């Protein structure tokens, strides 16, 4: 049976489209423009908030919606909200408490706003630099339970982050989606706010088979989009488990893995 023609490439951002220093390389930009030239749509999805993805729009000439918060908030390139999936309010306090029981530092995202209780906490400076805006300092999260798009637990102990992810899935079941977006980040979002759901969104919007969608990523939260796409590509910097979940493996994000994948597997 012939391989279905790829109509859309859906890419993760951090660890995939950009380097470890969050740089969008010239070759990555050129690869996306080659996709445009070939009539293949290109879209991005990330655990980042929408404002943290806006710097990709102009260099990549994006016309497709951006799936922020792993699909929890879908916006037009001009940041107009298309679709939003938020956590049930009653889940927010126990999810925060669970993360804290593992010693994780906790952040909350509501709409365009990012809330922290410690601006000197782990990865806050790094995240501010990456998404290009600063968080709002709050003494606590009381009163912020409504309209929460994402709760993030942060720790430099990657095994603890994974253990917290397992515990969150066991505790909340199908009321949340809980997965690592970076080795040091646990993202808890609406159950349908996951990257597999983003593939389904594009399949329905474009009226194409999921077999005509290619996906590329590097982290455990990318595995669901691998499972729902016809061609899945893992980055060379992905863990062995993530690589095994994909049909193809490219080089790392420090070795132009995104551009290499576009040229070798898509075009």
C-alpha positions in Angstrom: 0.0 0.0 0.0 1.5 3.4 -0.9 2.3 5.8 1.9 -0.4 8.6 2.2 0.7 12.0 1.1 1.6 14.2 4.0 -0.6 17.3 4.1 0.5 18.8 7.5 3.5 18.7 9.7 2.8 19.4 13.4 5.9 20.2 15.4 6.7 20.6 19.1 8.8 23.7 19.9 11.3 23.3 22.7 13.8 20.5 22.1 12.5 20.1 18.6 12.0 23.3 16.5 14.5 25.3 18.5 17.9 24.5 20.0 18.7 24.1 23.7 19.4 27.9 23.8 15.9 28.5 22.3 17.3 29.6 18.9 15.3 29.1 15.7 18.1 28.4 13.3 18.3 29.6 9.7 18.0 26.0 8.5 14.9 25.4 10.5 13.3 28.6 9.1 14.3 27.5 5.6 12.9 24.0 6.1 9.5 25.5 7.0 9.5 27.8 4.0 10.3 24.7 1.8 7.2 23.1 3.3 5.2 26.1 2.4 6.6 26.0 -1.2 5.7 22.3 -1.5 2.1 23.0 -0.4 2.5 21.2 2.9 0.9 23.0 5.9 3.0 23.6 9.0 1.7 24.0 12.6 3.2 24.1 16.0 2.1 22.9 19.4 3.8 23.4 22.8 3.4 23.5 26.5 4.2 27.2 26.2 1.6 29.9 26.7 0.4 31.7 23.5 2.6 34.7 24.1 5.6 32.4 24.3 4.9 31.2 20.8 4.3 34.5 19.1 7.9 35.0 18.2 7.6 32.1 15.7 4.9 33.6 13.6 6.8 36.1 11.5 10.0 34.2 10.7 8.1 31.0 9.9 5.2 32.9 8.1 2.7 31.0 10.1 -0.9 31.2 9.0 -2.1 28.2 11.0 -3.5 28.3 14.6 -1.0 27.9 17.5 -1.8 25.1 20.0 -0.5 26.4 23.3 -0.6 24.7 26.7 -0.4 21.3 24.8 -3.7 22.1 23.1 -5.4 23.7 26.1 -5.6 27.1 24.3 -5.7 27.4 20.5 -5.2 30.9 19.1 -4.8 32.6 15.7 -1.4 33.9 14.9 -2.7 37.3 16.1 -3.5 35.7 19.5 -7.3 35.7 18.9 -8.7 32.8 21.0 -10.2 30.0 18.8 -10.8 27.3 21.5 -10.0 26.9 25.2 -10.0 23.9 27.5 -9.5 24.6 31.1 -9.1 22.5 34.2 -12.1 21.8 36.4 -11.9 24.3 39.3 -12.2 21.6 41.9 -9.1 19.8 40.6 -6.8 22.8 40.9 -6.1 22.9 44.7 -5.5 19.1 45.1 -3.3 19.1 42.0 -1.2 21.9 43.5 -1.1 20.1 46.8 0.0 16.8 45.1 2.9 18.6 43.3 4.0 20.3 46.5 4.0 16.9 48.3 6.7 15.9 45.8 8.7 19.1 46.5 7.9 20.6 43.2 7.7 24.4 42.7 4.2 25.2 41.3 3.1 27.7 38.6 -0.4 28.4 37.3 -1.4 29.7 33.9 -4.8 31.4 33.3 -5.3 32.9 29.9 -2.4 35.2 29.1 -1.3 35.3 32.7 1.4 33.3 34.5 1.4 33.2 38.3 4.2 32.1 40.7 4.7 32.3 44.4 8.5 32.6 44.2 10.1 34.6 41.4 13.5 33.2 42.4 12.2 29.6 42.1 13.7 27.0 39.8 13.6 27.8 36.1 11.5 31.0 36.5 14.3 33.2 35.0 14.8 30.7 32.2 11.1 30.5 31.4 10.8 34.3 31.4 13.6 34.5 28.9 12.1 31.7 26.8 8.5 33.0 26.6 9.6 36.7 26.7 7.4 37.9 29.6 7.6 37.8 33.3 5.2 36.1 35.8 2.9 37.7 38.3 4.0 37.2 41.9 1.1 36.1 44.2 1.2 35.0 47.9 -0.9 32.0 47.1 -3.2 30.5 44.5 -6.5 31.0 46.4 -9.0 32.6 44.2 -7.2 31.5 41.0 -9.0 28.2 40.6 -11.3 29.3 37.7 -10.2 29.2 34.1 -6.8 27.5 34.8 -5.3 26.3 31.5 -2.2 24.7 33.0 -0.5 23.9 36.3 3.2 23.3 36.1 5.3 21.5 38.7 9.0 22.2 38.4 12.1 20.5 39.8 15.7 19.8 38.9 15.2 16.2 40.1 13.9 14.6 36.9 12.9 11.3 38.6 10.8 13.1 41.1 9.0 15.0 38.3 8.2 11.7 36.6 7.0 10.2 39.9 4.7 13.2 40.4 3.4 12.7 36.8 2.6 9.0 37.6 0.9 10.0 40.9 -1.2 12.7 39.2 -2.5 10.3 36.6 -3.3 7.8 39.4 -5.0 10.4 41.6 -7.0 12.3 39.0 -7.5 9.7 36.3 -9.3 11.0 33.2 -10.1 14.4 34.8 -6.7 15.7 33.8 -3.8 15.1 31.3 -0.5 14.9 33.2 2.8 14.6 31.3 6.3 16.0 31.2 6.9 18.7 28.6 10.5 19.0 29.7 12.5 16.7 32.0 12.0 19.3 34.7 8.4 20.3 34.0 5.2 18.4 34.8 2.2 19.9 32.9 -1.3 19.2 34.2 -4.0 20.3 31.8 -7.6 19.5 30.8 -7.9 15.8 29.8 -8.5 16.8 26.1 -5.6 19.3 26.2 -2.9 17.0 25.0 -1.0 16.8 21.7 -3.0 13.8 20.5 -6.0 16.0 20.7 -4.2 18.6 18.6 -3.7 16.1 15.9 -7.4 15.3 16.0 -8.2 19.0 15.9 -6.2 19.4 12.7 -7.6 16.2 11.1 -11.2 17.5 11.7 -10.4 21.1 10.7 -8.7 20.2 7.4 -10.9 17.2 6.8 -8.0 14.9 6.2 -7.0 11.6 7.5 -4.6 11.5 10.5 -2.5 9.3 8.2 -1.8 12.5 6.2 -0.4 14.3 9.3 3.3 14.0 10.3 4.4 14.9 13.8 7.8 15.6 15.3 8.8 15.9 19.0 11.2 14.9 21.8 9.3 14.5 25.1 6.8 12.1 26.7 3.9 14.5 26.0 4.7 14.2 22.3 4.0 10.4 22.3 0.2 10.9 22.1 0.5 12.9 18.9 2.8 10.2 17.5 0.1 7.7 18.2 -2.5 9.7 16.3 -0.4 10.6 13.2 0.6 8.7 10.1 4.3 9.6 10.3 5.9 10.2 13.6 9.4 11.5 14.0 11.4 11.6 17.3 14.3 13.9 17.8 17.8 12.5 18.4 17.8 14.2 21.8 14.6 12.3 22.8 14.8 9.5 25.4 14.9 5.9 24.2 11.3 5.4 25.2 10.1 8.4 23.1 12.3 7.3 20.2 10.7 3.8 20.3 7.3 5.4 20.1 8.1 7.0 16.7 8.4 5.6 13.2 11.5 7.6 12.4 14.3 9.2 14.4 16.2 12.3 13.3 19.3 14.0 14.7 19.2 16.1 17.8 18.0 19.7 18.1 21.7 20.8 18.4 22.4 19.0 15.0 19.6 20.5 12.9 17.4 17.6 13.6 14.2 19.4 12.6 15.5 20.6 9.3 17.1 17.2 8.6 13.7 15.5 9.3 11.8 17.8 7.0 14.3 17.2 4.2 14.7 13.5 4.7 11.2 12.3 5.8 8.7 14.9 4.6 10.1 16.4 1.4 
